[in-house]
Amino acid sequence: MDYESFYERISRPYRENDRLHAALIYFNMYFTYTMYLLYPCLLVMMLFARRELFLKTLLIPAAGFYLLTEVRRRINRPRPYEKYDLDILLKKETKGCSMPSRHVFSAVVIAMGVMLVSETLGIVLLVLCAVSCAVRVLLGVHYPSDVVIGYLCGILTGMILHAL
């Protein structure tokens, strides 16, 4: 099956139902904001309550983010809407740098950082990160492989965070 047919099939229910479409858009937006607000809160908490974890919670995700950014810049994979004539559910102008998803990577690394202080909350966030993977594909801004690789890179970076 070609990607255009695949995308048309998975996105059709959201294209035909304005409420479902809006739910995808809102989940994507609010989950992103939540994770990006959560990270500075985590750092402040580490600074005051778990000082021994502060530097590694800051530096390991930062190093992973930098490395992932360089890898995706070199790969420079076109986004699905660039390569195919897709009517995507989230209008974007971004060109290239689709693989791996930095959005997913960042959320997963943040969830792994949260696991340092609350395993339960970290696991809930990792599940929501997996939902975010599906949402990014449904919105048409990433291929499934982009989000899977982003998720796995986030887990690997998080494992380094936990190991050191």
C-alpha positions in Angstrom: 0.0 0.0 0.0 1.3 3.5 -0.8 1.6 6.1 1.9 -1.1 8.4 0.4 -3.7 5.6 0.7 -2.5 4.7 4.2 -2.7 8.3 5.3 -6.1 8.8 3.7 -7.4 5.7 5.4 -6.2 6.6 8.9 -7.1 10.3 8.8 -10.6 9.9 7.2 -12.5 9.6 10.5 -10.8 12.8 11.8 -11.4 14.6 8.5 -15.1 13.7 8.5 -15.7 14.6 12.2 -14.9 18.2 13.3 -14.9 17.3 16.9 -12.4 14.4 16.5 -10.2 16.7 14.3 -10.3 19.4 17.0 -9.5 16.8 19.7 -6.3 15.8 17.8 -5.3 19.5 17.4 -5.9 20.3 21.1 -4.2 17.2 22.4 -1.1 17.9 20.3 -1.0 21.6 21.4 -1.8 21.1 25.1 0.4 18.0 25.6 3.3 19.9 24.0 2.7 22.9 26.2 2.4 20.7 29.3 5.6 18.8 28.6 7.6 22.0 27.9 6.3 23.6 31.1 6.9 20.5 33.1 10.6 20.4 32.2 11.6 23.7 33.8 9.4 22.8 36.8 11.3 19.5 37.1 14.6 21.3 36.9 13.6 23.8 39.6 12.4 20.9 41.8 15.7 19.1 41.3 17.7 22.2 42.1 16.0 22.6 45.4 15.0 19.1 46.5 17.3 16.7 44.6 20.4 18.8 44.0 22.5 15.7 43.2 20.2 15.1 40.2 20.0 18.6 38.8 23.0 18.7 36.5 22.4 15.4 34.9 18.7 16.2 34.5 19.8 19.3 32.7 22.8 18.2 30.7 21.9 14.7 29.5 18.6 15.7 27.9 20.4 18.8 26.4 23.2 16.7 24.9 20.6 14.2 23.5 18.6 17.1 22.0 21.7 18.5 20.4 22.8 15.1 19.0 19.3 14.3 17.7 19.0 17.7 16.1 22.3 17.1 14.2 21.3 13.7 13.1 17.9 14.9 11.7 19.6 17.8 10.1 21.9 15.4 8.3 19.2 13.0 7.4 16.9 15.9 6.4 14.0 13.6 5.5 11.1 15.4 3.8 7.9 15.5 5.8 4.9 13.4 4.4 3.1 16.5 3.2 6.2 17.6 1.2 6.6 14.2 -0.5 3.0 13.4 -1.1 -0.1 15.3 -2.1 -1.8 15.0 1.3 -4.6 17.0 2.8 -3.0 17.0 6.3 -5.0 17.7 9.5 -2.5 20.2 10.9 -1.3 22.9 8.4 2.5 23.3 8.7 5.1 25.0 6.6 8.1 23.3 8.1 10.4 21.7 5.4 12.5 18.6 6.0 14.0 17.3 9.3 11.2 14.9 9.8 13.3 11.9 11.0 13.5 11.4 14.0 10.8 13.4 15.6 12.3 15.9 18.0 8.9 16.7 19.4 8.4 13.1 20.5 12.0 12.7 21.6 11.8 15.8 23.9 8.5 14.6 25.5 9.9 11.1 26.1 13.1 12.5 27.7 11.1 14.8 29.9 8.9 11.8 31.0 12.0 9.8 31.7 13.3 12.7 33.8 10.0 12.8 35.8 10.5 9.1 36.5 13.5 10.0 38.6 11.1 11.5 41.1 7.8 9.7 40.4 7.8 6.4 38.6 4.0 6.4 38.3 3.8 9.9 36.8 6.7 9.1 34.5 4.9 5.9 33.2 1.7 7.9 32.7 3.6 10.5 30.7 5.3 7.8 28.6 1.9 6.4 27.7 0.8 9.9 26.7 4.0 10.2 24.7 2.9 7.1 22.7 -0.5 8.7 22.1 1.4 11.8 20.9 3.2 9.6 18.4 -0.1 8.4 16.9 -1.4 12.0 16.9 1.6 13.3 15.1 1.2 10.7 12.4 -2.6 11.3 12.2 -2.0 15.0 11.8 0.2 14.3 8.8 3.4 15.9 10.1 5.4 12.7 10.6 5.8 9.2 9.2 5.3 6.4 11.7 9.0 5.6 11.6 9.9 9.2 12.5 7.9 9.1 15.8 9.0 5.5 16.6 12.7 6.4 16.2 12.1 9.7 18.2 10.5 7.7 21.0 13.3 5.1 21.1 16.0 7.8 21.1 14.2 9.4 24.0 14.0 6.1 25.9 17.7 5.5 25.2 18.6 9.0 26.4 16.4 8.5 29.5 18.1 5.2 30.2 21.5 7.1 30.2 19.9 9.7 32.5 18.9 6.9 34.9 22.1 5.0 34.7 24.5 7.8 35.5 
